[in-house]
């Protein structure tokens, strides 16, 4: 029986991504790590993520990047505007995003990962 492909999206030096990677590693879970900074972020991937979890949940409004945006950028958010900002600044994405087959989960929670895997 084949296992679904597992991809962890994030940023290498993000503390939460490190926790998620350590959790997966200690359980011997085979996965691919996709670093938004090193590997880039294609619109199709972002749209898949947004479709799975919703742009409101995917957009990290507590990030340093969010706080550094202009008032104009943060105002009157729509799905399209939020996706454009996340494409321009991938650090606005709530990390990590775990993709297990066709399912995606944003953020790290051991209970969520147990259930997903």
LINSUL-V56338 format. One record per backbone hydrogen bond with DSSP energy under -1.0 kcal/mol. CO is the residue of the C=O (numbers start at 1). NH is the residue of the N-H. If there is no record, write none. Layout:
co=CO nh=NH
co=CO nh=NH
//
This chain:
co=5 nh=101
co=6 nh=32
co=7 nh=99
co=8 nh=34
co=9 nh=97
co=10 nh=36
co=11 nh=14
co=14 nh=18
co=15 nh=19
co=16 nh=20
co=17 nh=21
co=18 nh=22
co=19 nh=23
co=20 nh=24
co=21 nh=25
co=22 nh=26
co=24 nh=29
co=25 nh=28
co=32 nh=8
co=34 nh=10
co=35 nh=39
co=42 nh=46
co=43 nh=47
co=44 nh=48
co=45 nh=49
co=46 nh=50
co=47 nh=51
co=48 nh=52
co=49 nh=53
co=50 nh=54
co=54 nh=58
co=55 nh=59
co=58 nh=94
co=59 nh=61
co=60 nh=63
co=63 nh=67
co=64 nh=68
co=66 nh=69
co=70 nh=74
co=71 nh=75
co=78 nh=82
co=79 nh=83
co=80 nh=84
co=81 nh=85
co=82 nh=86
co=83 nh=87
co=84 nh=88
co=85 nh=89
co=89 nh=92
co=90 nh=93
co=92 nh=60
co=96 nh=107
co=97 nh=9
co=98 nh=105
co=99 nh=7
co=100 nh=103
co=103 nh=100
co=105 nh=98
co=109 nh=113
co=110 nh=114
co=111 nh=115
co=112 nh=116
co=113 nh=117
//
